[in-house]
Amino acid sequence: MGTDRRCTGVWRKGHRHLCPTAAPLDPASRSAQCPACQATDRADSIATDTRLSDPRPFAVYLAHHGSTVKVGITAVERGAARLLEQGALASAVISTGTLTAARRIENLLGQALGLPDRVSASRKRAARAHPGDSADRAADLLATADRTRSLAWPQGQTRTEPQVTDHTTAYGLPADGVRPTAALLPPAPGQVIAGQIACRIGTDLYLDAAPGLVLLDTRLLAGWALHRAEPGTALTAPLEPCIAPDRLEEQDALF
């Protein structure tokens, strides 16, 4: 690790704009932006509905996260990238069209069917411990898609026949799941993170390390200057024991 952690700035139209003050960040923060850069992001963002004039076609999708199926939207040109970023185990597109109509459908499915538009990090990680069978995930998604057929569809979006894509092989997620014994705490300057990557899911890395399987939330690393460690260097960053998946409580954290 470097000597301190600094704001990573704002990403706009394929380019990184550096934070004008190189503001320091709290090592425990899972955001890589200072408050000023966060405000700049929110002022022109699909997620905060401040860029509703975006002319690109958008897809409405269903994403499988173990015990939960959520609804979301993504630009069609991004393909499965959004689903992989959030760590969905499987997904299916159910509609395509304009951004504003996609937002209306997202709200409709939340109100009419009770589908959430976000899933906590704790629930996602619990799902990876016992991911189940791909056929069961597909059946869940198709059954949810079938429930939407009785709803009046907003103009501007056209229903599509759902085709389920399973994402577990893209992550390298074993069929019997991943159950880390420890998780990385916020690191400090000069500490070492070492281990062999077992799989990567969304913003999480699972490392085979000396203590066992270690969960690394990469959001804790953004903003640090990282340097390559020598082969064989031991992990010195602080760890905490992982809570068993069946004891995890629902949290408000997004992704």
N, C-alpha and C positions, 0 to 999 in steps of 0.2 A: 504494500500500500504506500501511497505518497504521503506528503506531510499534512495535507488538509483536503477538504472536500468543497468543491465550488459548483455553483449553478451552471447547468449545461446550456442555458439559453432557450431559444425557440426554433422549432422546425417549421419552415414555410416553403411550400412549393419545391420540395426536393433539396432544400439547402438549410444548413444550420446557421442561425444568427446568434452569435455569442452574446451572453449576458453583458450589458454595458458596464456593470460594476463588478463583474466576477464575484458575485455575492457568496459568502460562505454559507454552507448548509449544515444542518444538524446531522451527525452521523446516523441517528436513528430514523431520519425521515425516509419514507418510501417514495417521495417525490424528488425528482432531480432538478426542480426549478425553485427559484426564489419567489416570493409573493408577487413581485412586479412582473416577472416573466409568466407566471401562471395567469395573471390578469390579462396579459397580452394574448395568450393562447385562447382564453375563454372568449375574448372579443371577436374571434374569427374561428369558430369551431362547429363542426357537425354535432358533436356530443352535447354542446350547450345550446343548440338551436340558434346560433348567431351567424349561420351561413346557409340559410334556407334557399338562397338563390342558386346554389350549386346545380349546374345543368346536367351533370352526369346521371346516367341511370343507376338506381339503387335497388338492391335486393333485400327482401325481408326473409330472414332465416330463423329456423329453430335449432337450438344448440343443446346437446345432451351433456349434462354434468352429473351423472350418477343418479341421485334421487331427485334431481330437478331438471326440467326442460325449460329453457328460457327463450324469449323472442328477442331479436335484434335486427339491426340494419347495417348494411355495408355497401360501399360502391361496387358495382358489378365488376369493374376493371381490376379490383383487388383480389378477385377469386377467393381462395380459401385463407388468405393471409390473416384476415380479421379473426377467423375461427381458431387458427393456430396461435395467434397472439393471446387469446383469452384462455387457451387450454381446453377447448371443447373436446370431448371424447368422440363425438360424432355430430353431424349436422345435416340439414336439408333445407334448400331454398324453396320457398312456397309462393313467391310473388316477385315481380320486377316492375319498375316504373320510376316515377318521379320521387324526389326526396320528400317533398311535403306529404304525398300520399303514403309513402313508406312510414313516416312518423305517425300518421293517423292510424294505420294498421297496427303498428306497435302498441299504441295506446288502446286500440280496440281489443286486441288479444289480451292485454293486461286486465281490462275492465270486464270483458265478457267471459274469459276463460281462466282468469287468475294467473296468467303466465307472467313471471317476473322479467324485467329487462336487465337485471344484474344478479350475479351469484357471488357470494362471499368467497374469499380465498380459502377459508377453513373448510367450507363445503366442497370446493373443488379438490382440495388436497385429500379430503376423506374419500372422495370418489375414486381417486387414483390408487388407494390402498386395496380396493376390491372392485376393479372396473367392470367385472362381469363379462358377458358374452356379446360379441358384435351383433349377433342376430337379435338379441333382446333390446339392445340400444336402437337398432333399426325399427323394431316393432313399436317401441315407445314413440319414436319420432313420427312414424307414419300414422299411429293412432291419434297423436296430437294434431297432425296436419288434417286428418279426417274430421276432427271436431271443428275446424275452422270453416268447413264447407257450408255450414248452415248460416254463416254470418254474411251480412250485406257488405260487399267489398267496395271500399272507396274508389272513386274514379281516379285515374292516373296510375294505377297499379293493375297488372294483369296476373292472374293466378298462373302458376306453373305446376306441372306434375312433379311432386317431390321425389328427388333421387338422393338417397342417403349416402353420405361419404363418411367412412370411419377414419379417424385421425390417429388412432393409437399407434399404428406402425410408423407414422411420420415422427412420433416422439421417441420411438424405441421403448414404449411402455410395455413391460412384460404382461402376459396374460393373467398372471397371478398378482399383479400390482406392485407398487412400491411402498414400503413402510420404513421411512427413515427413523433412525434411533436418536438423531440429534439435529438441531437447526442452528444455523449461524446467527449469532447476535450482531448488532451493529459493530463493524470493525473500527480499529484505531490505527493511527499512523504507524508504519513499520511492521504491522502484522502480516502473516503469510496465510493465504488460502491455497490449499493444495489437495489434490485428489484426482481420480479418473472419473470422467463424466459417464454416469450410467445411463441417464436419459435427461432430455430437456423438454419441459412442458410449459408453454407460455413464458412467464418471467422467472420460472423456477428451474434450477439445476439440481440434479441429484448426483452427489459425488460419492464414489467409493474411496473412503479415506481411512486413516488408522482407527478412528473411533467406531467405524461402521459406515452405514449409509447416512450421508449428511445432506440436509435440505439447505440450499442456498437461494435466497430470494435476491435475484440480481438487481432489483431496484435499490438495494442497499449499497451497490457498488457504483452506480451512476454518479459522476462528479468527482470521483477519486482518480488520481493518476496511478495507473497500474503498471507494474513492471514484472517481467518474466522471472520466475523463481528458478533456481538451479535444480536440476533433476535430483529427486530424493529428498528435497527439503520438506520438513514436517509442517503440518498445519498448526499455526499458533493463534489464529483468530478465535475468539471466545465462542462457546457453544452452549446450548441449553437442551435438555431432554425434550423430545417430541411427545406431545400428548397423544394417547391412543385415539384412532379415528372415531371410535364409538363414544368418546368422551368430549369431543370437540363441541363447543358451543357456537351458535350462529353469530357472526360478526358483521359489522357494517361495511368492512373494507370492500372496495370494488376490485375484482380480479385478483 
